[in-house]
Amino acid sequence: MPRIGYARVSSSSQDLDIQKAKLKAAGCELIRSETVSGASRDDRSELTTVMEFLRDGDELVVHRLDRLGRSTRDVLNLVHELDAKGASLRVLEP
């Protein structure tokens, strides 16, 4: 099962290194990252790429759930999309 990591920070003053290190330690073969607000999925091109890339049996890994999205509705929609693809979500630090 390929593990794909997704890391996100909201501003350039924040650091992605901690998230990337944790994702790598969790066995992620590929890590995509971006600096953009998590308030909506608009302009989150790396997340779009990851969602398009995921296949049946793949696992999307995030450091914390809020890195995937700030809106409960948005996160639930993403989980639904993962489920429809046969992929799963793993959150390292709930």
C-alpha positions in Angstrom: 0.0 0.0 0.0 1.7 3.2 -1.1 1.6 6.0 1.5 1.4 9.5 0.3 2.1 12.3 2.7 0.5 15.8 2.6 1.9 18.7 4.6 0.5 22.2 4.7 1.2 25.5 6.5 -0.8 28.6 6.3 2.0 31.2 5.9 5.6 31.4 4.8 6.6 32.2 8.4 5.6 28.7 9.4 7.9 25.7 8.8 7.0 22.5 7.0 10.1 20.5 8.2 8.5 19.0 11.3 5.5 17.7 9.3 7.7 16.4 6.5 10.0 14.6 9.0 7.0 12.9 10.7 5.5 11.9 7.4 8.8 10.4 6.3 9.1 8.5 9.6 5.6 7.1 9.0 6.8 5.6 5.8 5.5 8.0 3.2 7.0 7.2 -0.2 5.9 10.6 -1.6 5.3 13.9 0.3 3.6 16.8 -1.3 3.5 20.2 0.6 2.2 23.7 0.2 1.9 27.0 1.9 -1.7 28.1 1.7 -4.7 28.6 3.9 -6.7 25.5 4.9 -9.9 27.5 5.1 -11.0 26.0 1.7 -9.8 23.7 -1.0 -9.5 26.7 -3.5 -5.9 27.3 -4.6 -4.6 24.1 -2.9 -3.0 22.6 -6.0 -0.8 20.1 -4.2 -3.9 18.6 -2.4 -5.7 18.5 -5.7 -2.7 16.6 -7.2 -2.6 14.2 -4.3 -6.3 13.5 -4.6 -6.0 12.8 -8.3 -3.0 10.5 -7.8 -4.5 8.3 -5.1 -5.7 4.8 -6.1 -7.4 1.9 -4.6 -5.4 0.7 -1.6 -3.3 3.9 -1.2 -3.1 5.7 2.1 -3.1 9.5 2.5 -1.1 10.5 5.6 -1.2 13.9 7.4 0.5 15.0 10.5 -2.7 16.5 12.0 -6.2 16.6 10.8 -6.2 20.4 10.6 -3.5 20.1 8.0 -6.0 18.5 5.7 -8.6 21.3 6.2 -10.1 23.7 8.7 -13.8 23.0 7.8 -15.4 19.9 9.1 -17.5 19.7 5.9 -14.4 20.0 3.7 -12.6 17.3 5.6 -15.6 15.0 5.5 -15.9 15.6 1.7 -12.2 14.6 1.3 -12.7 11.5 3.4 -15.7 10.6 1.2 -13.6 11.1 -1.9 -10.9 8.9 -0.5 -13.4 6.2 0.4 -14.9 6.3 -3.2 -11.3 5.7 -4.5 -10.7 2.8 -2.1 -8.0 4.9 -0.4 -7.7 5.5 3.3 -6.7 8.4 5.6 -4.1 8.2 8.4 -3.7 11.0 10.9 -0.5 10.8 12.9 -1.4 13.1 15.7 -5.1 13.3 16.4 
